[in-house]
Amino acid sequence: MAGVAAVIEDGTVRRSDVDTERETLGRDVLGRRLPPLKERLYPAMPRDFDGGWIATLAITVLAGVLRFWHLSNPVKFVFDETYYAKDAYSLLKFGYARQFIDQPEGAADKAILAGNLDVFKDTPSLTVHPEVGKWMIAAGEQLFGMTPFGWRFMPALFGTLTVLLLIRTVRRMTRSTLIGCIAGLLLAVDGLHFVMSRVALLDIFLAFWLVAAVSCLVADRDWTRRRHAETLDKPVTDGERRTVGRWLLIRPWRIAAGICFGLALGTKWSAVWVLAAFGVMVFAWDFGARRALGVRFAFVKSALVDGVPAFVSLVLVAVVTYVATWTGWLLHDNAYDHNWAASNPAHGVMKVVPDDFRSLLAYHKEVLAFHTGDYIKHATHPYASNPAGWPIIARPIGFDAVNDIKPGTPGCNAPAGTNCLQVISALGTPLLWWGGALALIAALVLWIGTRDWRLGIPIVGFVTCWVPWFAFDDRPIFFFYAVTMIPFTVMALALILGKVLGPARTASSTGMSTATPRRLIGTAVVGAFVVLVVLNFAYIWPILTDEVLPHPDWLSRMWFKSWI
């Protein structure tokens, strides 16, 4: 058992999906002895419950302090806050999105910052993203007013909560509080996640709901396998167990994952790819568990007893949740296109669909046309970024900039003849992203070679948040979309760093467990990497937070021409 604990502690947990005769007999494909089947189905969780939560909360508090520090600055609308913050307040005030005054240019923004909130017209507005993220922004505006702090409060809160979720998810995956905390700390000091947590855009909410959904699926995997493992203690014959195994039709964690996926879809439609891929993955987990138990024809039987309920729990629950997020639109006749059905009679099977839902479908068609039509395909933007370069930060995006601040202006201590500037650059922490790119490659190789299910999670999450954007590279797309990728990148990096750490303890000739030389070297390597990432984050802090910098100091942080 000590050997199992050592393997678990460093994050290198052996496969639990037994699929060969040799493994069934207790050895893996390399001939190494495996723990008993029950322990492989459900390895013991770490026993440091109190310590695990103390460490988790300490890192979460650190992430929160960083994200809430001077959150009201700058006192203006940053980048697309000009749309989302006002749409959110419109939802809060009227229940649906309204247009706002736009002449002269920026009039609505100036009026709001001056305390005048009477900037909305009577006409409804077509908003090109679903409403969940805007309702979340609206919650902060309800609590703290239509102010920069108010519209940024919820992004900062949910960016912080994403760190907490990632720690607990990686801890559950690896059975290691240490590796979970490494993942959380790395996410806390990522520049892109940090910036996106401090502006009122939708993508930080999308990242949160996706991480929450995957966290629920990992918890469901544990919940399920624990119950399968319990059947091994029951006095049943081998033949009885091989029929189907335990029936688990209602799985609370999987239903919770469906709700989270529905809320992710209600934030941005790009969540659909993540839902589809993890739907396939959870079936593979279920199939592997039943095959490990010795169920005959496990694929077919698992498709019936696991696949069908999974489709209901994930897909149908997600769809119902998504439709429910449009309740505000459905309840307000003045919402954009709400009365479309009244002037467009139904035909064929659409006659059985209520008019409100036909109008909602028409609204979705119009939004889809906006995202795929000629208008946006011919649009240009100076910060447009090809997704091929996202993993290595080829083209970050500037959210705000004030140039040519003269020496002597408050905050500008540059020598005469050198101007200062203030910028907010959505720039990932370079060492973290570059190390993460290498870790993803290593994780892919090890996943294929060892079929360790843990490594599949960050690979599938990363790929489904990245690859679909290549289909839309004929329109302006931006690096900040990659904020959904970074939690999975950090997850892969933490898993690989766990392997670098090596076993925590080994049994000595006296029977006592001692730290291994491999562990000491691994700790030094991993510790050095984490420290360098933290220092790298501290170095780019001024260009993430709108600090006043002399131009040479700013230029020293622009490591590549494409970053400018």
N, C-alpha and C positions, 0 to 999 in steps of 0.2 A: 504493500500500500504506500510506503514511503516513496517508492519509485514512481508511482502514479502521481503523487503530490508534487514531486519535483518536476515532472513533465508539465503538469497543469500550471505550476507557478511561473514558468518561463514562457507560457503562452503557446508552447509547442504541443498541443494536445493531439493525440493520435486519432486516427479515423474511428468513427463509431458506426459507419455504415458497412456492415460486414457483407461481402458479396462473393467471396470465393471459399472453396472447401477448406483451403489452408487456414483462412481467417476464422472459419467456424470452429476449427479445431484449436484456436487460441493463439495463432501466430499470424503476423502480417506478411506481406509479400516479400519482405526482406528477411524473414525468418525470426524476427524479434517476437518475444512472448508478449501477448496482449493481456490487459486486465480482463476480468470476467465480463460476460456480456452485459450484465446489469449495470456495471460501472461504466461500460462504454456507451450504453444508452443514455445514462444520466450521471455524469461525473459529479462528485460532491462539490457544492459551492464553497467558496472560501469561508473560513470560520471567523473572519475579522469583521463581523457585521457592524459593530459600532465604529471601529477604526475605518472601515470602508466608507461609511457615510460621512465621517468627519473629514476624511481626505476629499471625498466628492464635493462636499459643501464648501470646503476651503477653496478649491479650484474654481467652483462656480461663483463664489463671492468675488474672487480675483477677476474673473471674466466680467462680472457685473460692474465692478468698480471701474474697470477700463472702459466699458461701453457707456456707462452713465456719466462719466467724468466730463463736465462742461458740455453736456448733450445739447444745450440750447444754442451753442455756437456752431456755425455762424447764424446770426439772426436774419435769416432770409430763406427763401425756397431754393433748395439745392437740386439741380438737375431735374428729374421728373417728379420731384415732390410737388411741383407746380400743378400737376394733374392729380396725383393720387391723394394728396392731403385735402384738396378741395373736393374731389369726388367723395372722399370719406365723410367730410363734413356735410355734404349735400345729402348723402344717405342718412346721416344722423338726424338732420333737420327735416327732411321731406320724405324719407323712406325710399327714394329713388334718385338717380343722378340727374342733375340739372346743368345746363350750360351756365357759364359765368361771363361777366363782361370782359371784353378783350380789346376794347379801344379806349384810349390809346394802348399800345402794347405794354403788357405788364401792369395794367391798371388794377386788376383784381388782386395781384400779389401785394402791391403797394398799399391798397386799402386795408387788406387783412392785417398786414404788419403794423398798420397805424391803428388797429383796433376796430375798424369798420367791417363788419361781416356781411353787410347787405350788398353782396356782389353777384347774386344769382339771378338769372332770368327765369321766366315762367316756362320756358321751353325745355323739354327733356333732352338729355345728352346720350349719344351712343358711346358707351365705354367698351373698349376692345379687350377687356379681361374680365373674368368672373368677379364676384363681389366679396368673397371671403376675406381676402387680404385687405380690402378697403374697409370692411366692417371692423377688422381688427385694429386698423389705424384709427377708425372712428371711436373705438373704445377709449383710446388714450386721449383723444380730443374731448370726449365726454368727461373724463376725469380731470384733465388739466387745462382744458380750453383750447381754442384754435390758435395755438402758439407753436413755435418750433419744438419746445419740449413736449407739448401735447401730442403732436403728430409723429414725434420720434420715440415716444415712450414705449409703445408696444413693440416696434422693431428691436429696441435695445433689450426689452424684457425677453422676447422670444429668441433673440440671438444668444442671450445668456442661458436660457433654458435648453437650447440645443447642445451646449457644452455639457450640461448635467446629463442629458439623455445619452450623449455619446459615451460618457464615462461608464454609466451603468450598463449600456449595451455591450461595450467591449469587455467590461468586467465579466458579464454573463457569458460571453462567447469564449473567453480565455480562462475563466475561473481564476483571474488574477487582478486584484485591486491595483497593483502597481502598473500593469499595462493599461488598464482602463484609465488611470489617472494620467499616464503619459499621453494618451489620445486626447483627453480633455484639455490638458495644458497646451498641447500643440494647437488645437483648434482655438483656444482662447487667445493665442498670440498670432493668429493668421491675419495678415493685413486686409485681405479682401473680406473675410467674414466680419472683421471688426468694423470696417467702413459700412458694409451693408447693414450692420446692426445699428447704425447711427444715422440712417437716412430713411425716409418714409417711402420706400419702394416695396414691391410685392415679393421679391425673390427670397428675402430672408424668411418670410413665412412659408414659402414653398419648401425651402430647405428644412425648416423645422418639421413640417407635417410629414415629409418623406422620411426623415430620421425617426420620427415617432412611429410611423407605420412599420418600418423595418425593425425597430425595437420591439414592437408588439409581436412581430412574426418570430423573432428570436425567442421571446418569452413563450410564445405558443409552442415552439419546437421543444423547449424544455418541459413545458406543461404536459405535452403529449407523450414525450418519451419517458417521463417519470411514471406516467400511468401505464405505459407499455412495460416498463421495468417492473412495476408492481405485480404484473401478471406472472412474472417468473417465480414469485414466491408462492403462488397458489398451486395446490396439488392437482394439476391437470396433466393429462397425458400429452406426449409430444404430438400425437395425431390431432388432438383437439386444438392445440395451439396453432397448428399448421393450416387450419381451415381458413380463417380470416384474421384472427387476432382480436384485439379489443376494439369495439365500436366506439368512436368518439365523434358524434355528429354535431354537438353544440360545443364550440370551443370559444370561450369568452375573449381570449387574446386575439384570435383571428378576426372576430367580429369588430373588436376595437381597431385592428389594423385596417379593416374595410372602411370604418368611419374616418380614420386618419387619411387614407387614400382619397376618399370622397372630398375631404376638406382641402387636400393638396390639389385635386382637380378643380375645386372651387376657387383656388388661388390662381393657378395657371394650368392650361391644358397639357402642358408638356409632361405633367405627372403621369399621363396615361402610359407612357413607355415603361416607366418604373413599375407601375402596377402590373402590366402584362408580363414583364420579365420575372418579377418575384412571384407571380402566380404560378409560373412554370417551376420555379425553384422550390417553392414549398411543397409542390406535388412530388418532386424528386426526393425531398426530405422524408415525406410520408412513405413513399414507395421503399426507400432505403431502410426505414425502420421496420416495416413489415417483412422485408426480405431478410433482415438481420434476425428476426424472430423465427425465421424458417417457414413463413407462409408460402404455400405452393401457389404458382401463378400470381405472384404478388402484384405484378403490374396491373393486370386486369382487375383484381379485387380491390387494389388501392384506388384505381380510377373510380370505382363505384362508391366505396365507403369513405374515401378521403377527397377525391377529386370533385365530385358533385357538391358535397357540402362546402368545400373550399370555394367553388365558384359562387355559391350563394353568399357565403360569409365575406368574401373579398369583393367580387365584381358587383353583384346585385346590391349589397350593402353600400358600396362606394357610389353606385349610380343613384340610389335612393337618397343618400346623404348629399350628393351633388345637386340633385333637383331641389332638395329642401333648402339649400343655400340661396335659392332664387325666390324664396318666400316673399321678401320685400318687393321684388319686381312683380310677382304674381298678384300681390294684394293692392297694387296701385295702378289704377286705370290710366294715369297720366304718364306712366313710365314709357320709355322709348319703344315704339313698335308694339305696345301692349294691345292695341286695338287692330292689329294687322289682320287678324282672322275675320273681323267683321266685314271687311271689304274684299276678302279673298275666300270665297266659298270652298268648302272641303270637297274632295272627290275620292272615290274608292274607299279604301280602308281608313283613310284619314277622317272619315265622317264620324268614327267612333271616338276620336280624340277630342277632348274638350277644347274650346276655342283658345283659352288662356295658354294651353300647352302647345297648340299649333302656332300661336304668336311667338311663344318662347323659342320654338324650333326655327321660325323664320329669323328671329333675332340672332340665333347662333349661326345661321347661314350667312348673315350679313357680316358678323364678326370674322368668320372664316374667310370670307371674300376680302376683308380688309387685310388679313395677315398673309394672304397668298395672291392677291390681285396685282395688276400692273402698276397701280399707284405706288405700292411699297417696294416693288421690285426695281423701280426706276429711281427710288429715293437714294440719297447719299448721306453720309455722316463722316466727319473727320476722324472719329474714334471707332468706326466700324472695324470689327476684328474677325478674322477667319478662325473658325473653331479648331483648325489643325494646330494653331499655336497656343491654345489655351493652357494645356498642361505645363508649358514652360514659360508662361507669361510673356508671350511674344508681343502683345499689344494691349496693355492695360488701358483704362479709360479715366479721363479727368472729369470729376463731377463739378468742380468749381475752381475758379482761379481769379485772383486779383493781382494784376501785374503792375510793374513800374511804381512801386511804393518808394517814395523818396527818402533818403537818409534824414534822420531827425524826426520822421513821423513816429508816433508812439509804437514801440515794438521793433522798429527798424534801426539796428545799431551798426549798419554797414558803413564802411569808410566812404568818404566823399567820392562821388563818381560811380558808386556801385548801388544799384537799386535793390529793393527787396520785393518779395512776392508772397502771397498766401495761396495754397492749393489744397484741394482734397482729391487725392488720386486713389482710385479703386485698384490698388496694387497688392497682390498676394505677397506674403513674406517669401522672398526668393529662395532662401535655403530650404524652407519647408516644402515649397512646391517642387523644386528640383529633386530633393530627396524623395518626395512623395512619388514623382514620376518613376524614379528607379525602383521604388518599393512596389509600385503597381506592376511593373514588368516582372519583378521577382515573385510577387504573389501569383501572377498568372502562370508562370512556369511551375511553381510549387503546387498550385491548385491542380494543374493538369497532371503533374507527376505523382502527387500524393493523394489527390482527391480529398484534401482536408476541406470540409464544408465551410469552415470559417473564412478561408481565403476567397471563397466564391462570393461572399456577401459584398465586400468592397469592390470586387471586379464588376459584378453585375450592376451595382449601384452606380459606379463611376461611368461605365459604358452607356447605360441607359440615360444618364444625365448629360452625356457628351455627344455620342455618335448621331442621334437624331437631328442635331442642329446642322449637320452637313447637308441635309436635304433642303435647308433654307439659307444656304450661303450665297444665294443670288439676291438677297435683301440685306439691309444693314442689321447685323446682330453684334452683340457686345460681350466683352470679357466678363462683365459682372454677372451674366447668366451662369457662369461657372461656379457661383457660390453654392449651388446644389451639389457640385462635384467634390468640394473640399472636405466635407465630413467623411466621405467614403475614401478619399485619398489619405486622410489622416488615419482612418481605420486600418487601411492596408499598411501604412507606415508603422503604426503601433504593433501590428502583428509581426512584421518583419523585425522590428527592434526587439520584440520578445524572443525571437529566434536568435538574435545576436547576443542577448543576455545569457542564454544558456541555462542549464538546470541550476536551481537555487542552492540545493544541498545534495550531498552524496554521503552514503554510509561509509564510515571509516572502519578500520580493523577492530576498534574497540566497541563498535556498535553505535557510536555517536555520529550524528550528521554534522558535516562541516561544509563551509562554503568552498566551492570548487574554484581552481585557478581560472577556468573558462568563465565562470560567473564574475570574478573580479575584473578580468579583462573586458568582458561584455559590458559590465556596469560602467567602466571608464569610457568605453566607446559611446554607449548610449547617452550617458550623462553629458559627455562633451558635445554630442550632436544637439541635445535639447538645449543646453546652455547657449550654443551658437545661434540656434533659431531664436531664442529669447532676445539675445543681443541684436540680431538682425532686425527683429521687430522694433526694438527700442531705437535703432538707428533710423528706420524709415518713419517712426512715429510722427515727426513734424509734418510730413507730406500726407499723412492720413488724417490729420486733425486741424488743418487750416492754420497752422502756426506761421508767424511771420519769419521768413528766412532770407538772408542775403542770397542773391542770385547764384554765386559760386557754391554755397552750401546746398541749395536745391539741385544744382547741376551735378554735384557729387553723388546724389542719390538716384539720378537718372542714368543707370548703368549702360543702357543701350539707346541708340538714337530712336528706335521705335517706341520707346517709353515716353517720349516728349510729345 
